[in-house]
Amino acid sequence: MNRGTGIFIAMLVCALLAVAVFFLMDLSGDKVFATPQEAFNESCLALKKKDMRGWCQCFTDDSRDFIAANMAVQEFKTKQIFAQAGDNEKKAHIRAVDQVFAKHGLTDEFLAKLQGDADILSDPRAMMKQKVLFAREVIKPVNDRCAFIADMFEAVLKSSNEENPILAQKDDKLSDITITGKIAMGLVTPKLGGRPRQLFFQKQGEGWRIDFLAEDKRPMPGLPPGHP
């Protein structure tokens, strides 16, 4: 093989690797936010477009999985309650949830086995690490957790004909960001009025993500657990 052919093959390999990386990044759906502000802005933009999958991608993996597991557990309980009712609205709710469960590989048999331990997700005495580990057991069959969350929002809200209350956060403002290592905190001021709330961020890989579990896992110095 002459030198010219070798260079051509090397360039071809580099090009193929670049294409492969591009498609892997695209298929994974992961987004990288250079700053906490960028992660917050992207979450608001997703809400403005009613893109709940995009909104979910702004959260840490722990936060995402915790949200998904809570939705699965709560809707499984709701299904059991609504099964005793006869009105059409509740039946429509059950059908909508069943379709999402089936799409993402969750079965009643699988969720029923975990139901006895599901209270750990809301138990204030349980450590957040335990909650996240259990959450991942609940959604183990779900490959695309953000898509599951988006589908659940659509199914539940469609069956109830209500507006997604989270969309009200689309015009909130973030300020007073402080960064300590891989953790950041800022103040979110609702556009519709109300008391500013703390919002935490965590460095995940090369970027920042919103971490609403951070206060329970790693209280900021000088702030007691549960500080508003």
C-alpha positions in Angstrom: 0.0 0.0 0.0 1.5 3.3 -1.0 1.6 6.5 1.1 -1.2 8.1 -0.8 -3.5 5.2 -0.3 -2.7 5.0 3.4 -3.5 8.7 3.9 -6.8 8.3 2.0 -7.8 5.3 4.2 -6.9 7.2 7.4 -9.0 10.2 6.3 -11.9 7.9 5.5 -11.7 6.2 8.9 -11.7 9.6 10.6 -14.7 10.7 8.6 -16.6 7.5 9.4 -15.8 7.9 13.1 -17.0 11.5 13.0 -20.3 10.4 11.4 -20.7 7.6 14.0 -20.1 10.0 16.9 -22.7 12.5 15.4 -25.4 9.8 15.2 -24.6 8.4 18.6 -25.0 11.8 20.2 -28.2 12.4 18.3 -29.7 9.1 19.1 -28.8 9.3 22.8 -30.7 12.6 23.1 -28.2 13.8 25.7 -27.6 17.5 25.8 -24.6 19.3 27.3 -25.1 22.7 29.0 -22.0 24.7 29.6 -23.5 26.6 32.6 -26.4 26.3 35.0 -28.0 29.3 33.4 -27.9 27.5 30.0 -29.5 24.4 31.5 -32.3 26.5 33.1 -32.9 28.5 29.9 -33.2 25.3 27.9 -35.7 23.9 30.3 -37.8 27.1 30.0 -37.6 27.0 26.2 -38.8 23.3 26.2 -41.8 24.3 28.4 -42.6 27.1 26.0 -42.7 24.6 23.2 -44.6 22.1 25.4 -41.7 19.7 24.8 -41.7 17.6 28.0 -39.0 15.3 26.7 -36.7 18.2 26.1 -37.6 19.6 29.5 -36.7 16.2 31.1 -33.3 16.2 29.3 -32.3 19.3 31.4 -32.3 17.2 34.6 -29.7 15.0 36.1 -30.1 11.3 35.6 -31.1 10.8 39.3 -33.8 13.5 39.0 -35.1 12.1 35.7 -35.3 8.6 37.1 -36.9 9.7 40.3 -39.6 11.6 38.4 -40.2 8.6 36.1 -40.5 6.1 38.9 -42.9 8.3 40.9 -45.1 8.7 37.8 -45.1 4.9 37.3 -45.9 4.1 40.9 -48.6 6.8 41.3 -50.4 5.9 38.1 -50.3 2.2 38.9 -52.0 3.0 42.2 -54.5 5.3 40.3 -55.3 2.5 37.9 -56.2 0.2 40.8 -58.5 2.9 42.3 -60.1 3.8 39.1 -60.7 0.2 38.2 -63.5 0.2 40.8 -65.2 3.2 39.2 -67.6 3.0 36.3 -67.5 6.4 34.7 -66.0 6.9 31.3 -63.5 9.5 32.3 -61.7 7.2 34.7 -61.8 4.4 32.1 -60.2 6.6 29.6 -57.5 7.5 32.1 -56.8 3.8 32.7 -56.6 3.1 28.9 -54.2 6.0 28.3 -51.9 4.9 31.1 -52.0 1.3 30.0 -50.9 2.4 26.5 -47.9 4.2 27.9 -47.0 1.4 30.1 -47.2 -1.1 27.2 -45.1 1.2 25.0 -42.3 1.4 27.5 -42.3 -2.2 28.7 -43.9 -1.8 32.1 -46.4 -4.5 33.0 -48.9 -4.7 35.9 -47.2 -7.9 37.0 -43.8 -6.2 37.2 -45.1 -3.1 39.1 -47.2 -5.2 41.5 -44.1 -7.0 42.7 -42.6 -3.6 43.7 -45.7 -2.1 45.1 -45.0 -3.2 48.7 -41.8 -1.2 48.8 -43.0 1.8 46.8 -43.6 4.0 49.8 -39.8 4.5 50.1 -40.1 7.1 47.4 -42.1 9.4 49.6 -40.7 8.3 53.0 -38.9 11.3 54.6 -36.8 8.9 56.7 -35.3 7.1 53.7 -32.0 8.4 52.3 -32.1 9.8 48.8 -29.6 7.3 47.6 -32.0 4.5 48.6 -34.9 6.3 46.9 -32.9 6.6 43.6 -31.8 3.0 43.7 -35.4 1.9 44.1 -36.6 4.3 41.4 -34.2 2.6 39.0 -35.7 -0.8 39.9 -39.1 0.5 39.1 -38.1 1.8 35.6 -35.6 -0.8 34.8 -37.6 -1.9 31.7 -37.9 1.7 30.4 -35.2 2.4 27.8 -36.0 6.1 27.2 -37.0 7.6 30.5 -37.5 11.1 29.1 -39.9 9.8 26.5 -41.7 7.9 29.2 -42.2 11.0 31.2 -43.4 13.0 28.2 -45.8 10.2 27.3 -47.2 10.0 30.8 -47.8 13.8 30.9 -49.6 13.7 27.6 -51.7 10.6 28.6 -52.8 11.8 32.0 -53.5 15.4 31.1 -55.3 14.4 27.9 -57.6 12.1 29.8 -58.4 14.8 32.4 -58.6 17.7 29.9 -56.4 19.9 32.2 -53.4 22.1 31.4 -50.0 20.9 32.4 -49.3 23.0 35.6 -45.5 22.8 35.0 -45.9 24.9 31.9 -46.5 27.9 34.2 -42.7 27.8 35.0 -41.8 28.7 31.4 -41.3 32.4 32.1 -39.5 32.1 35.4 -36.2 33.9 35.9 -33.0 32.5 37.4 -30.6 34.8 39.4 -27.9 34.8 42.1 -26.2 31.7 40.9 -23.4 30.4 43.1 -21.1 27.6 42.1 -19.2 25.4 44.6 -17.3 22.6 42.8 -19.7 20.4 40.9 -22.8 21.9 42.6 -24.5 25.2 41.9 -27.5 27.0 43.4 -29.7 29.9 42.1 -32.9 31.6 43.0 -35.9 31.2 40.7 -38.4 34.0 40.6 -41.9 33.1 39.2 -43.2 35.5 36.6 -46.7 35.0 38.0 -45.6 36.1 41.4 -44.8 34.3 44.6 -41.8 33.6 46.8 -38.5 32.9 45.0 -37.4 29.3 45.4 -34.0 27.7 45.4 -32.9 25.6 42.4 -29.9 23.3 42.5 -27.7 22.2 39.6 -25.1 19.5 39.4 -22.1 19.0 37.0 -22.8 15.7 35.1 -20.1 14.7 32.8 -19.0 17.8 30.9 -22.1 19.8 31.5 -24.6 21.1 34.0 -28.0 19.7 34.8 -30.9 20.7 37.0 -30.9 18.6 40.2 -34.0 19.0 42.3 -32.8 16.1 44.5 -29.6 17.9 45.5 -30.9 19.6 48.6 -31.9 16.3 50.1 -28.6 14.6 49.1 -26.1 17.4 49.7 -27.4 20.4 51.7 -25.5 23.6 51.0 -23.3 24.9 53.8 -25.3 26.8 56.3 -28.6 25.5 55.1 -30.5 22.9 57.1 -32.2 20.0 55.2 -35.6 21.1 53.9 -34.7 24.8 54.0 -37.1 26.6 51.6 
